[in-house]
Amino acid sequence: MLVPNLCALRNRLTLSVFKKIVILLLICAPLAGYSQQYWQLGGFLGISNYSGDLAEKRVDFGYTRYALGIFAKRDFNRYFSLRAGLNYGRIAGADSTNKDPSLVDRNLSFRSPIFELNLIGEFNFLDIDERGFTPYVFGGAAVFSFYPTTRDANGNVVKLRALTTEGQGLAQYPTRQKYNLRSLSIPFGAGVKVLIKENWILGFEVGLRRTFSDYLDDVSLGYADRNTLLLGRGQRAVDFAYRGPGTYPPEGFARGSDKYDDWYIFSGLTLSYRFGGGGKGPWGHWKKQKFSDCPRM
């Protein structure tokens, strides 16, 4: 009977320890969540990239441009934060750097500013105050604006949307409407944060933006008929619909692909200052409730 008694004792001890752990978590979880609420104000400095019809690769880093932004963040506990931000970046692409001869002959190019207003949730895998760093993932929603342009042979800026290079708005193409210069995107990505001082946090993140527009580069569908475009929009529209050395392609020939929408990417450094969380002074002082502060059992 010795073995059954030992097994019963082990089971009772295991159950007792489990109950104590559950009670400990129930006591400490509210304290940890409540005591760590604070605010952050910060900025973002990095690079922007584009993925779309004028990029033969998934992302052509040869057209990397700068990006910057500001944000405010609310930390609800050690793991979850919600931030609102305003970002600005520039994206670009060109057929001249593609390897496919048909794309090089198309000879299209564009550049566009990106203004983005976002609301993003962050999940931290570690307690940054205990470890000094934490990897994190994020996702949210954003509204952004863009305006694709290119340059003519004299270096003058040409606004592509006004030319309706694919026949948008013409009666002969009723399904092709002028694209909206404002759209929605879904930001998501990952990064890592480092606590460099008590209230200063340095981070690095890569954030992809899945958009709902295929016209960031002014390219999406097949070519409009040359004569139709000439009569409806003029010679300038024809010149920038196809800039290759050969003859203008026939109507419907693939100019781009509307199978996938365009993407843009913001990657770079973040630096933020946190305040609040109780204590004295106008900004408060960071006071963190650790599990070691909970009652011992």
Steps between C-alpha positions, in 0.01 A plus 500: 500500500807721518505585130132604478545715811801673345309559177205648690734725698672617180165576339387701805827698501475564127142621537601722791787659307274552198239675714766727649630592155149583379433711811833678456423583137151622591647730764790632296349526151268794583782679681744449215245611242378806688831631630673505161265730312691796359539716189775531243582774251751426229624521146591274211788537254571246229449396141207427269467246220242402242371176351286508186482484121824691441707279730616178336612373842266480795678810635761695303732648763666709230208741539519535876390843621476669840211490748424675828216533747368578847280297733324490836465170682299368792641199685218313675728239657842347451391318185242705313521855361291709265657777292381766258749644252554725204761391244644651184709320242581488130484200268630454145553245225616478140522247216852612415646275772295191410666205326201391291544664154125549461489695826804706404331588168186608685726762663254623760600668825335672794555660836244585765474646849319297766317666790370246752283527812491173692365327810707198597500244781830358629564173685825470697634152565707597805489745790739770382569623856611156615692394188609837364364413156209328331407382151151602394246466220242753391198545278225752440330723246601815313376755251754640257528733202728483196558681171704326225713723278785456253735726305512584132812522284569851631473397863161661558259336742200333333188413704392160374148473637387807308609335172285189562764287327278190493192680370336552840184706468461462124160388369665214308620353834203526739657260752817706528445789738754748630667348803468658842814665637400396853467140607520257791787276596572232759831559680664197660851390587749430776784663685708514814516761778784580740472694825796738477404704807222484757253687278664486155428212261686440173352267243542362151208371295403386152143587409324376186193677364249294308296755304168488317621693195687379193582850380781617727714479184220605255515152344239226531315383185554456125576775251220721380461537123751755376258697281231499768747631756634756252154641424384493858810614688751627247850415384654548843287219644611268220865592554489406868278194464782332307851643504680222318701517178262283297146548376213557740362160615154383386192563711471262793866397494624464857637827635484376858314242706204559728538157661676652802474843656811709562687502832727743679736438790628718784809374686721680749575620851257622761587704808242574767474652845255351749327682783216454744437190708472679835756670725584865551562778253304625199588196289491244778757232566510149366415252774479139399331228697705180470396150587767508773288767675209256535441306824715191540337163557 
